[in-house]
Amino acid sequence: MKLVRYGRPGKEKPGLIDEEGKLRDLSGVVADIGGEFLSDKALKNIAKVPHDTLPLVRGNPRFGVPVAKVGKFIGIGLNYADHAAESNQPIPKEPIVFNKAITCLSGPDDPIMLPKGSKRTDWEVELGVVIGTRARNVSEADAEKFIAGYCVVNDVSERDFQLTRGPQWDRGKGCDTFGPVGPWLVTRDEVWDVNKLDLYLEVNGKRMQTGSTETMIFKVPQLVAYLSQFMTLEPGDVIATGTPPGVGMGRNRYLKKGDVVRLGIAGLGEQQQDVIGFQEF
C-alpha cells in the first residue's frame, strides 16, 4: 500500500493511493497514520478494506509527512562510498549517526526555507526507513520484520552550521523545513528489493544526483540492527539512510532563493520543493 496524510499542516487526514493512482480517504478506518497503525497486523487490517469502497478525495490537496507523531528522525552520514569520496572523508568503519530535529519535518512539496545566516544550504536525496514494530537489540537477520515501509527523504543540510561550528552535525541538519518526507509511505511488502532502488535529485531541472541503494555501505537491515543496540526504535521512527554523490558540497553549488528541487526514488514517489528566504514566525 501507499499510505499518505493529506491536508493543511496540522490538520492532515489519513489516506491511501489506490491501484489507479487515486487518493482515497482512510478516516473511517484509522484515526491517523501513526505508530499504532504501522505493525504488520495493523497494516494487514487496513489492506483488507476494499480500496474502491473508500471515499475519493477530490482536487489536489497538499501531502504532509506520511507518518504522524514521528518520535525520532535519525540520519546516517557518509553511507555511500562515492559520496564519502566527494566529501573528502574516509569510508566509515561503523555507521555515522546523527539526529534531525522533529521540528524540521515537512511535507514532500512544502518549501525549503533558508535559515538565518545560511551560506551553504545543501540537498541530499535519501531512502527513508519507517519502523513499524518496537526494535531493541534486534539481529540483522530479523531486522526487516521491524520495518513498516519506505519513503523518500530530502536530508537538507546547512554545511557551515554542520561542519565549521564544532564536531556535532545536528545543528546543520535540523533547521525548520530541513526534513521533507513523502509523498507516501510504501509498505514493506511492495518493495521487492530495497537494495536496488534508483535515486535522483535535480535543481532547476539539472540532474545533480543519480545513484542506487545498491552502493550503500551499510544496508538497511544492518542499520536497523545497529541502531537498535543503542536506542529503542519505536513505531513511527524514521531513519534517513544516507545519500549518493552529487550534493552541492561536492560541486561548490548551494541552494538559493528561487531554486526548485525535485527528487525521487523508484517506486517510492517524487518530491518538489521551492527554496524560499528566511521568514520569522
C-alpha positions as CSV (number, residue, x, y, z in Angstrom):
1,M,0.0,0.0,0.0
2,K,0.9,3.6,-0.4
3,L,-0.2,5.4,2.7
4,V,-0.5,9.2,2.9
5,R,-1.5,12.1,5.1
6,Y,-3.2,14.9,3.3
7,G,-4.5,18.4,4.1
8,R,-3.3,21.6,5.7
9,P,-0.4,21.5,8.1
10,G,-1.5,20.2,11.5
11,K,-4.9,19.1,10.0
12,E,-3.8,16.2,7.9
13,K,-6.1,13.2,7.4
14,P,-5.1,9.6,6.7
15,G,-5.4,8.3,3.1
16,L,-4.0,5.9,0.6
17,I,-3.2,5.9,-3.1
18,D,-5.3,3.1,-4.8
19,E,-4.3,0.9,-7.7
20,E,-5.3,3.5,-10.2
21,G,-3.3,6.2,-8.5
22,K,-6.4,7.9,-6.9
23,L,-6.3,9.4,-3.4
24,R,-8.8,7.7,-1.0
25,D,-9.8,8.8,2.4
26,L,-8.9,6.4,5.3
27,S,-10.5,8.4,8.1
28,G,-13.3,5.9,8.6
29,V,-10.7,3.1,9.0
30,V,-7.9,4.6,11.1
31,A,-7.6,7.8,13.1
32,D,-4.2,8.6,11.6
33,I,-1.1,7.0,10.1
34,G,0.7,6.9,13.4
35,G,2.8,4.3,15.1
36,E,-0.1,2.3,16.5
37,F,-1.2,1.5,12.9
38,L,2.2,0.5,11.5
39,S,2.6,-3.1,12.8
40,D,2.2,-5.9,10.3
41,K,-1.1,-6.8,11.8
42,A,-2.5,-3.3,11.7
43,L,-1.3,-2.8,8.1
44,K,-2.9,-6.1,7.1
45,N,-6.2,-4.9,8.6
46,I,-6.0,-1.7,6.5
47,A,-5.2,-3.7,3.4
48,K,-8.2,-5.9,3.8
49,V,-10.6,-3.0,3.3
50,P,-11.6,-2.9,-0.4
51,H,-10.0,0.3,-1.7
52,D,-12.8,1.1,-4.1
53,T,-15.2,1.4,-1.2
54,L,-13.2,4.2,0.4
55,P,-14.3,7.8,-0.4
56,L,-12.4,9.5,-3.2
57,V,-10.6,12.7,-2.3
58,R,-11.3,15.4,-4.9
59,G,-8.8,18.0,-6.1
60,N,-5.1,18.1,-5.4
61,P,-4.6,18.5,-1.6
62,R,-1.3,19.1,0.0
63,F,0.5,16.0,1.2
64,G,2.1,16.1,4.7
65,V,4.6,13.8,6.3
66,P,3.1,10.3,5.8
67,V,3.7,9.3,9.4
68,A,2.1,11.1,12.3
69,K,3.9,12.0,15.6
70,V,7.3,10.9,14.5
71,G,9.3,10.2,17.7
72,K,12.8,10.0,16.3
73,F,14.3,11.3,13.0
74,I,17.7,9.6,12.7
75,G,20.2,10.3,10.0
76,I,23.1,8.2,8.7
77,G,26.1,10.0,7.3
78,L,28.6,9.1,4.5
79,N,26.8,5.8,3.7
80,Y,27.8,5.7,0.0
81,A,31.5,5.3,-0.8
82,D,31.4,7.7,-3.7
83,H,29.7,10.4,-1.5
84,A,32.4,9.9,1.1
85,A,35.0,10.5,-1.6
86,E,33.4,13.7,-2.8
87,S,33.3,14.9,0.8
88,N,37.0,14.1,1.2
89,Q,36.1,11.7,4.1
90,P,37.2,8.1,4.7
91,I,34.7,5.3,4.4
92,P,33.4,4.8,7.9
93,K,34.0,1.6,9.8
94,E,30.7,2.0,11.6
95,P,27.6,4.0,10.7
96,I,27.8,7.7,11.4
97,V,24.7,8.6,13.3
98,F,23.1,12.0,13.9
99,N,19.7,13.3,14.8
100,K,17.5,15.6,12.8
101,A,15.1,17.7,14.9
102,I,11.5,16.6,14.8
103,T,10.6,20.3,14.1
104,C,12.4,20.1,10.8
105,L,9.8,17.6,9.4
106,S,7.8,18.9,6.5
107,G,5.6,17.7,3.6
108,P,7.2,16.5,0.4
109,D,6.3,19.6,-1.6
110,D,6.5,22.2,1.2
111,P,9.1,24.9,0.6
112,I,12.7,24.7,1.9
113,M,13.4,27.8,3.9
114,L,17.0,29.0,4.0
115,P,17.9,29.5,7.7
116,K,19.0,32.9,9.0
117,G,22.7,33.2,8.4
118,S,22.8,30.4,5.8
119,K,25.8,30.3,3.5
120,R,25.8,26.7,2.2
121,T,22.4,25.0,2.3
122,D,22.6,21.7,0.5
123,W,20.4,18.9,-0.8
124,E,20.5,15.1,-0.2
125,V,18.1,12.6,-1.6
126,E,17.8,9.6,0.7
127,L,15.9,6.4,1.3
128,G,13.8,6.7,4.4
129,V,13.0,3.7,6.6
130,V,9.9,3.8,8.8
131,I,9.9,1.5,11.9
132,G,6.7,-0.5,12.4
133,T,7.4,-2.5,15.5
134,R,9.4,-1.7,18.6
135,A,13.0,-2.8,17.9
136,R,15.6,-3.3,20.7
137,N,18.8,-5.2,20.2
138,V,17.5,-7.0,17.1
139,S,19.6,-9.1,14.9
140,E,20.5,-8.2,11.3
141,A,18.7,-11.3,10.1
142,D,15.4,-10.3,11.9
143,A,15.7,-6.5,11.3
144,E,13.4,-6.4,8.2
145,K,10.4,-7.7,10.3
146,F,10.5,-4.4,12.3
147,I,10.1,-2.2,9.3
148,A,6.7,-0.9,8.2
149,G,7.9,0.6,4.9
150,Y,9.9,3.1,3.0
151,C,9.7,6.7,1.8
152,V,11.7,9.5,0.1
153,V,13.6,11.9,2.3
154,N,15.4,15.1,1.4
155,D,18.1,15.4,4.1
156,V,18.5,19.2,3.7
157,S,21.8,20.3,5.4
158,E,23.5,23.7,6.1
159,R,27.1,22.8,5.6
160,D,28.6,25.8,7.5
161,F,26.4,25.0,10.5
162,Q,27.3,21.3,10.2
163,L,31.0,21.3,9.6
164,T,32.6,24.6,10.8
165,R,30.9,25.2,14.1
166,G,32.1,22.2,16.1
167,P,32.1,18.4,15.7
168,Q,28.4,17.8,16.1
169,W,26.4,17.6,12.8
170,D,22.9,18.1,14.4
171,R,23.0,21.9,14.2
172,G,23.2,21.8,10.4
173,K,20.6,19.1,10.0
174,G,17.6,20.2,12.0
175,C,16.7,23.7,10.8
176,D,13.0,24.3,10.1
177,T,11.9,22.7,6.8
178,F,15.1,20.6,6.5
179,G,13.2,17.3,6.6
180,P,10.8,16.8,3.7
181,V,9.4,13.3,3.9
182,G,7.0,11.5,1.5
183,P,4.9,11.8,-0.6
184,W,3.8,8.4,0.8
185,L,4.9,5.5,2.9
186,V,5.2,2.4,0.7
187,T,4.6,-0.7,2.9
188,R,7.4,-3.2,3.1
189,D,5.6,-5.9,1.1
190,E,5.5,-3.7,-2.0
191,V,9.3,-3.1,-2.2
192,W,10.8,-6.1,-3.7
193,D,14.5,-5.3,-3.2
194,V,15.3,-2.3,-1.1
195,N,19.0,-2.7,-2.0
196,K,18.3,-2.0,-5.7
197,L,16.4,1.3,-5.8
198,D,17.4,4.1,-8.1
199,L,17.6,7.6,-6.6
200,Y,17.8,11.0,-8.3
201,L,17.7,14.7,-7.5
202,E,17.5,17.8,-9.8
203,V,17.9,21.5,-9.1
204,N,16.2,23.8,-11.6
205,G,15.8,20.8,-14.0
206,K,19.5,19.9,-13.9
207,R,20.4,16.5,-12.7
208,M,22.6,16.7,-9.6
209,Q,22.4,13.2,-8.0
210,T,22.0,9.8,-9.6
211,G,22.5,6.7,-7.6
212,S,21.3,3.4,-6.3
213,T,20.8,1.9,-2.9
214,E,22.9,-1.0,-4.2
215,T,26.0,1.1,-3.4
216,M,25.1,1.7,0.2
217,I,28.0,0.8,2.6
218,F,25.7,-0.3,5.4
219,K,22.5,-1.9,4.1
220,V,19.0,-1.3,5.7
221,P,19.0,-4.4,7.9
222,Q,22.5,-3.6,9.2
223,L,21.4,0.0,10.1
224,V,18.2,-1.1,11.9
225,A,20.1,-3.8,13.9
226,Y,23.0,-1.4,14.6
227,L,20.8,1.5,15.8
228,S,18.7,-0.9,18.0
229,Q,21.8,-1.6,20.0
230,F,22.0,2.0,21.2
231,M,18.4,3.1,21.4
232,T,14.9,1.5,21.3
233,L,13.4,2.2,17.9
234,E,9.7,2.9,18.2
235,P,6.9,2.6,15.6
236,G,6.9,5.7,13.5
237,D,10.6,6.5,13.9
238,V,12.2,7.5,10.6
239,I,15.8,6.6,9.5
240,A,17.3,8.6,6.6
241,T,19.9,6.1,5.3
242,G,22.5,8.3,3.5
243,T,22.9,10.0,0.1
244,P,24.6,9.1,-3.1
245,P,27.1,11.5,-4.7
246,G,26.2,14.8,-6.4
247,V,25.5,17.0,-3.3
248,G,26.1,20.7,-3.5
249,M,29.2,20.5,-1.3
250,G,30.9,18.4,-4.0
251,R,30.0,20.9,-6.7
252,N,30.5,24.1,-4.7
253,R,26.9,25.0,-5.7
254,Y,24.4,25.6,-2.9
255,L,20.7,26.4,-2.7
256,K,19.5,30.0,-3.2
257,K,16.1,31.7,-3.0
258,G,14.1,30.8,-6.1
259,D,15.6,27.4,-6.8
260,V,13.4,24.4,-7.4
261,V,14.5,21.0,-6.1
262,R,12.9,17.8,-7.5
263,L,13.9,14.3,-6.2
264,G,12.6,10.8,-6.1
265,I,13.2,7.1,-5.6
266,A,12.0,4.4,-7.9
267,G,8.6,3.1,-6.7
268,L,8.5,5.5,-3.7
269,G,7.4,8.7,-5.4
270,E,8.7,12.1,-6.0
271,Q,9.1,15.4,-4.1
272,Q,9.4,19.0,-5.3
273,Q,10.4,22.0,-3.2
274,D,10.6,25.7,-3.9
275,V,13.5,27.4,-2.0
276,I,12.5,30.5,-0.1
277,G,14.2,33.0,2.1
278,F,14.2,33.1,5.9
279,Q,10.9,34.0,7.5
280,E,10.2,34.9,11.1
281,F,7.2,33.2,12.8
